[in-house]
Amino acid sequence: MNNRRLPFIILGIIAFIVFLTLSSSLFFTIEATERAIMFYPFGSGLDKENIMGPGVHMKAPWNDYYVYKVNEISSDENMDVLDKNGLSIHVDVTVRYYPIPDKIGFVHEKFTKDYETVLVIPEVRSTVRQVMGRYSAEEIYSTKRAEVETAIRTETENILNKNYVHATAVLIRGIVLPEQIKQAIENKLQQEQEALAYQFRLDKEKSEAERKRIAAEGESRANNIINNSLTDKLLKMRGIEATLELAKSPNSKIIVVGSGKDGLPMILGNN
């Protein structure tokens, strides 16, 4: 009976070995940050529409699959460019990007898995040169650096998005100018800051002088109004009112009505 089972055991062992040998061709795993597409050499060819997500997948041994990283990728580029005046500038640029996950089939069909070297880097370098060629070294180095970065990112995104790659950022890490040009720009910026500070002090002093002038004019007008309102009759009336108030005081005093100058009451004593 054992002899009858022996051929089946041998066949089972052989089948298991064959299965292990072929398992690497039958099964594959896609990680969380990856997506894959299938190529059917005896069928429809490259399947661009059906994107395989994370997990374990099965395929026929004669079919091929291509795995793409869909998380954000960073690439650093060092390059020399010319500003609008023809001055050579060394620039360090970082670009962050990723292939649009549900479009990796189109990326593979057009650029293969080398899309970074075929598409991304050449387009970034070309865009950097074009954008920086519109500005002077001084603008790139100081006053319009953010504007330059925005223009590079916008134009790079427009090109890459058409090819199913999304650029999340294009950053200028560093700008190196010839030393004499750098020193001249820094001196000019320092002089501009000093001029702005001097103008600020002048404006402040002018504002203070204007404030004092307005205050003086206001005080002068107030005095003129008071002087114009102080007529003889008003002064006599105020004198009489003051005399009446003094008369109510418990302190003894002598008041001569009509004996003062201009007929106002005269106070002779206050004991």
Helices and strands as residue ranges (DSSP letters): H 2-26, E 27-30, E 34-40, E 45-52, E 55-58, E 64-69, E 73-82, E 88-99, G 101-103, H 104-111, G 112-114, H 115-115, I 116-120, H 121-132, H 137-138, I 139-143, H 145-161, E 165-176, H 179-229, H 232-247, E 254-256, G 261-263, E 266-269
